[in-house]
């Protein structure tokens, strides 16, 4: 499945990269991105629905977090707040979907509330299942 990050409004497009480009560059704010020498980012190769959803979670989570850091120094930036809320909603929805389809991503996930404790029942990430 193809997961997309749609931008909230045009003013945020001028100031910020979308979640995909920001994730790859390691910074969502365009004005402070400083490329390292001749580094060329590489898009990860995705083979499964699980990998695609996990990458989407990483990208939307990164965008929400980086915009939160931006808001620390620009607390009245409405476009940044709207964009952060947009990515945070995408992140939470994707996390819920991942947990329902593939299991918990962390020890504190809500679906780990029954016995037997499912955290140790699921395949470990390095098992590739």
N, C-alpha and C positions, 0 to 999 in steps of 0.2 A: 504494500500500500504506500502511496505517496503522501507524506505528511507535509503540509504547507504552513508557513507562518505568514499570515496576511497582515500588512501594516495598517494601523488604525487610521492615520490621516497623513496628508501630504507634508505638513510642517514637521512631523517626526521623521519623514523620509529624508529631509534635508539635513537633519542633525545626527541621525542614528543609522547604522547599518541594520538590515533585518537580522533576525536571530541566526540564520544560517551563516551569513557573512561575518557577523560579529563573533560567532563561536569559532569559526575558522581562523579569524585574525586575532582573537583573544581580547577584543575590545569592541564595544558597541557604539561608542561615541566617535564619530568621524573626525572631529577636529583635533583629537589627541592621538589618533593612531599613527604610529611611527614604525614603518616596516623595517625589519632587520635585514640589512644587506640585500642579498639577492634571493632571500627565502621565498619560496613559492608554496603556499598551503596546498595540501592534498585532501580532497574529499574522501572520507572513508568508504570502502567498498561494502555495500549492504547486500546480504544474501537471503535474509529471511524477514518475515513480518516482525518477529521479535527484535531483531537488530534495528530495523527501521523505527520501531516504536521507541526503543531505548535511546537511539540517537536523537529522536525528536524530543524526548524528555530532557536529555542533556542540553540541547540547543535552547529550548524554551526556558528551562531552569536557569541557564547561564544568562540569557537576555533579561529575565526578571531580576536576577541578582545584580547584574551590572547596572541596570537602570536604577535599582535601589541605591547603589553606591553613588550614582550620579545625583540622585535626589538628596543625598546627605549634604551636598554642597550647593544644590539648586532646589531648595524646598518648595518654591512657588512655580516650578516648571510643570504646568498642567499637561502639556503634550507628553512629557516623560512619564508622568504619573499614569496617564491613560494607557500609554504603551506598556508600562510595567504591569498594570492590572490585566491587560490583554494577554500578555505572555504568562503571567501567573495563573490565569484561568486555563490557558492551554496546557500548562504544566500540570496543574491539579487534575484536569480531565484525563490527560495522557497517563498520569500515575495511576489513577483509578482503573483505567482500562488495562494497563499493564498488569496490575495486581490481580484483576479478575481473570485475565487470560493466561498469565505466566507465573503468578505467585509474587511473593514479597520481594521488594528491592532492599529493604532494610529491616533490622530487628524490631523497630518500633512501628511497623506498618499495621494499620487497623485490622487487616484480615488475619493477623496472627493472634487470634483470641480464643482458640479452642485447643483441646488435646485430641490427639497427640500434637505437640507443638510443631507446626509445619515448616519452620525455618530449617530444621535439620532434615526434613523429609524431601525437600526440593533438590534438584540437581544443583551442584555448585557451578558458578559461572565458567570455570575452566573445564568443566566436563562437557560443555558444548551441546547440551541436550535441550 
